[in-house]
Amino acid sequence: MKTVIANGIIISPRGEIRGHELVIEHGRIVRIRRVGSAGRGDSTIDAKGLFVVPGLIDLHVHGSNGYDTMDATPQALLGMARFLAQHGVTSYLPTTVTAASEATLAAIENVGRTPQPDDGARHMGIHLEGPYLNHEQRGAQPAQHLRRATSDEYGPWLSNGQVKLMTVAPEVEGVLPLIDAGVREGVEFALGHTAATYDQAREAADHGLRQVTHIFNGMPALHHRTPGAVGAGLSDSRFRCQIIADGIHVHPAVVRMLIKAKGAGGTILVTDATRATGMPDGAYRLGDQEIQVRGGVARTSAGGLAGSTLTMDQALRNVMQFAGLSLVEAVPMATSTPAAAMNWSDRKGVIARGADADLVVLDTGYQVRMTMVGGRVVYSTLQ
């Protein structure tokens, strides 16, 4: 069965493509053709002159809609997937919080056994945020579960095949050998919750670490004589930097600075969303601790930030406003850049022949009107 998406403005890195339509078959884009070209589809979706962009990708999301990755249940992942799709996400990495080894393994195994939903975003493996993090830069990570890295513990995690990204502090004992072992298994690594020096951060890159987790948060501030992890992330072209563009974690001016330093190809929009995302203010659990959400801001009992209630479509709108970007300029940070960071560029994050038909229709206010995952419409308000 062929599906045609017609009458939309296709957004590509080269700019807006008008007067073309997308032909989809077997879950993939098989053709981008001029309107009026020969051939018809079995069904046509009228995009009504709205924007058609690649599906958004969130590499760092703990939960949403009352669910959390650490629940370690299929219900949690499927509930997250439905909510994320309503906000334009088609692929994501459910993300853990530092926890006991058994709880982490349960979350990993749950991702492996949970089927992909018919009505939501696809989980692409799991992102382990911790437990090998720096105590002094732990943020909302539970102190009692922070520890050194040992192959006896992480060996079974890596061999499971579901771990795709790990946030680590390279100065913690055992982390550099972990990076070596993980890279051999195809795992990506990110620098985060760390007090690493500039040289330690670059040494981690020498071992294969390629991302910075929510840069500026969970690491010492940039100093002109001790640049640290922030300085390494900004200046070393090997790093792509995640950023929480909610206007709370990082000032809009600093978001602009990051994009000027790294460009859209080096900047990854993430949410760091918790189970409170999409829910009313109140008390929620993040791992084994309680957080309070007031005015949409999640904090620990000590007052520190504890993840966010941000959604990816809002992050996209925010970064356009913060940095004065067009949709064409902003979209890669939520699509092709995270895809490249995870080596998914051959099928995710782009509108191209042969790519997965993961697509989002945005209206002129950049609100999500339709989400398609693998050629299947999973959310729509189009009439």
N, C-alpha and C positions, 0 to 999 in steps of 0.2 A: 504493500500500500504506500502510495506517495502522498505526501502532504506538502502544500505550497503555502508559504507565508508571503502574502502579497501586500503591496501598498505601504510598506514601511520604509523608514529611513535607516539604512544599515550603517552601523557605526564600526569603522575599522581604524587601525592605527594610521592609515593614510588619509582618513577623513570620512566625511559622510558620503555614502553611496546611495544615490537616488535613481529611481527608474529601473530598479532590479528587484527580483524576488528570489526567495530561497526555496530550493526543492529538497525535500527530506525523505529518505527511504531507509528502512531498517535501522532507525535510530541515528543516522548520520546525515550530514549535509552532503548531498551528491552533486549539487549544481547551484551556482549563483548566476542567474540568467537575466537578460534584459526583459522588461515587460513586453509582452507581445511575441516572445519567442515561441516556436512550436513546442507543443507538449502541454499536457494538463495533469493535474493531480487528482487523486481520488477524493481529496478534501482540500479546501482552501480556508486559511485563516486570514481574515482581513485585519491588518495592523493599523488601518485607519490613519495613515500619515504619521504614526508615532515612531519612536526610536526602537530599533531592534539591536540589542547588544548581546555579547556573549554572556552566558550564565556567570554569576558572581561566585567567587571561591573564597571561603573563610578557612584559613589554616589554624585559627586559634579561637575556639569557641567551647566553653565549658558546658553550657546548657542554655535553655530557653523554655518559656511556656510552662514553667514548673518542673522541668526535667533537667537532669544532670548526667554527664558521662559517668560519674562515679556511682550512679544508681546501679549500673552494670546489669540493666535489663533491656530486652528488646523493646518493650513499651517506651522506655526513655528515649532510645535512639529514634524510634519511629515518630514519637511526639515532637522531638527536636526537628526532625526532617521536614515534617509538615509545616511547622512554624517558619523555619528558615526559607522554605520555598516561597512562602507568602511575601518574603522580603528579598526575593531575587536570587537566593543562593541555590545553586545546582549541585555543587560539590563542596564537601567540608571535611575537616579533620576534627572529630570529637576529641576534646582535650581533657586530660586528667589534672588533678591537683595533687601535690605531694601527699602521700599516704603510706600506710603499711604495705609491705610487699604483696600480701595476699589480696588486698583491695585493688592494687594496681593490676595484678595479674587477672583478677576477675573482670575489670574493665576492658583489658586487652582481649580476653577470650570472648566477651560479649560482643565486641565489634566483629569478631570473626564469625560468630554464629548467627548474627542478626541479618536476615535477608534485606536486600535493598527494597525500599518502599515503592509502591506503585503511585504514591501521591505526595512525594516529597523529594528533598535533596538526597544525593547519594553520599554515604560515608565512604571515604577513600583510604581507610586505615585509621590510625590513632596517633595523636600528638601527646607525648608524655612531657608534661611540664613538671620537672622534678623526678625523683627526690634528691638529685645530686646538685644542690644549689647552695649558695653562700648564706650562712645564718644571718649575717648583718644586712643583707639585701633581700631578705626573704619576702618582704611585703606581706601579703595575706597567706603565704605558704606556711602551713603548720610547723612550728619549730621542732616539735617532738619527733617528726618523721624525717627531718633532714639527715643525710648520712653520706659517707664516702661511697664511691662506686666500687662494686666487687663483681667479678665475672660470674660468681655463683648465683648472684641475684639477677643481673641483667642478661645473662646468657639465655635463660628460658624466655625472657621477654623478646629478645631479638629473633630467636629461632621460631617463634610463633608466626612470624611473617606479617603481622598486622601493624607493627610499629613503623611509621613512616617518617616521623619527625620527633626529635627530642630536644628540649631546652635544658641546657646544662651550664654550670659554672666551671670553666676550665681549670681554675685554681684549686678546685676540690680534688682531694686525693683519688686517684684511679680514673679520672674523667678522660684524660688523653688516651689511655689504652682503650677506653670505651668507644671514643670517637673512631679510633683505628678499626676496632671490631665492627662497629655499626656501619661505617662506610663500605666495608667489604660486603655487607648484607644489603646495601642499597638504601640505608637510612640516612636522612638528612639531619643536620644538627644546627641548633641555634644557640647563641650566647644570650644568657638571661639570668636575672636574679644573681648578679655576679659583682664582685669587687675586683675583677681581673684588671691588671695593668694593661697599658697599651701593648706592651711586648707580649704579655700572656695571651691577649686576644688574638694578636697576629700569629702567635705560635699555634693556637687552636685552628686558625685558618690554614696553616701549613699542614695540619693533620686532616683537613677536609671539612671543617665547620664553615658554613656559608651564609647563615642568617643571624640577625640580631632580633631577639624577642622584645616586643613593645619597647623600642629604643627610648631612652630617657627615663623610663620607669623601671625600677628594680636594679638600678646601677648608680654609682656616684655621678654627680653632675660634671659636665665638661669643665676642665680647668686648663688654662693655657700652658701650664708647665707639666701637668699630669693629665694627659688627654684620656687615659683609661679606655674603657669599653666604648663609650660614646665617641671618642675621638677616632678609635679604630673603625667603628662602624661607618662614620661619616667620610673618612678619608681613604679607606681601603676598598678598592673596586671589587674585591672578591665577596664583600658582604652585601646582601639585600636586607633592608631594615623594615621590620614590622612596625606599624604605628597605630595607636588607638586614637582615631580622629573624632573624639566626642566633645572636644573643647573643655574637658575636665581633666583628663590625664595629662594632656599636653596643650599649652597655649597655642592658639591658631598661628601666631607669628612663628613659633618653633616648628609647626607643621610646614609652613612655607619654607623655612630655612632648610628642613630636611629635604624637601622636594628640589630645592635649588642645588643642594649638594649631591643628591643621589639620582635625580631625575625620576621619571615615571618607571623606568626600567629597574630602578634600585629601591623602590618604595612599595611596600606591601600593606594594603589596608587590612586590618583585622579588627574583630570586635572585642575579644576577651570576655564575651557575654557569659553571664551566669544564669541559673535557673529563674532568677527574678525578671529576666528580659521578657517583655510582653505581659508582665503581671503587675498588679497594684503595689504600691509601697507597703512595706512591712518587714517581717523577719523571715529569713530564708537560711538554708544550709549551703555552705561551700565546703565540700569535703566533710570533715567532722567538726566544723566550727560554725557558729551562727554569725550571719551578717545582717545588717540593717540597711534597708533601702528607703531613703527619704528624698523626695523630689527627683526620683529616678537615679540617684547616686548611691552606689553600694559601698558600704564601709564596714570594717571590723569593729568590734567593741572598743578597741583602742583608738578608733578614728581614722585608720589608714584606708586607702582605697582598696576595694576587694573585687576586682573584675569590673564589669560594666553592665549596663542595660542597653547597649548600643546594638543596632542592626546594621547589616552591610549596606542596604540601600540608603540609610541615613548617613553612614560613613561616607558614601560616595557623594551625597548632596553636601555634606559638611566640607569635604576637602575641596570641592568646587568653590564653595564660598570662601573658605579660609585662604586658599591660594590663588583665587581668581582664575580658575581653570575652566575651560570648556568641557563638555561631556567627552569629546574625542580625546582630550588631554588627560582626563581623570580616569576613564574606564580601564586602561591597562593596569592600574594599581590594584584593581579588584578582580582582574581576569587574567591577562596574559603574564603579568609579572609573578603572581603566586604560582601559576601553572609552570612557568620556567623554573622557579625556585624548587619545585618538586619533580621536575623532569616529566611533566605531563603535556608539554607544548605540542606534541603531535596530535593530541585529541581534545584538549581542554583549553578554555580561555581565549579561543579565537573563533571567528566566523570564516571558515575556509572549507574548501572541498575536502571531504574525507574526515573532517572533525566531527566529534560527537554533536548531535543536535541538542545542545544545552544552551537555551536562548531565553532572553528576557525582553519583554516589551515594556518600555517606560513612556509615560505620557510627558507632556511639555513641562510639567513640574517635577519630572524625574521620579514619579511614584510608580511602583510596580503595578502593571495592568495584566501581565500574563507571565507565567514561568513554564518553560518546557524543559524536561529532563529526558535525554535519550529519545527525543522525538515524541514524547508523551506530554500532553498538557497536564500539569499537576496543580495549577492554580490559574484562575482567570476571572477578570471582571469585565472583559471585553464583551460587548453586546453583538 
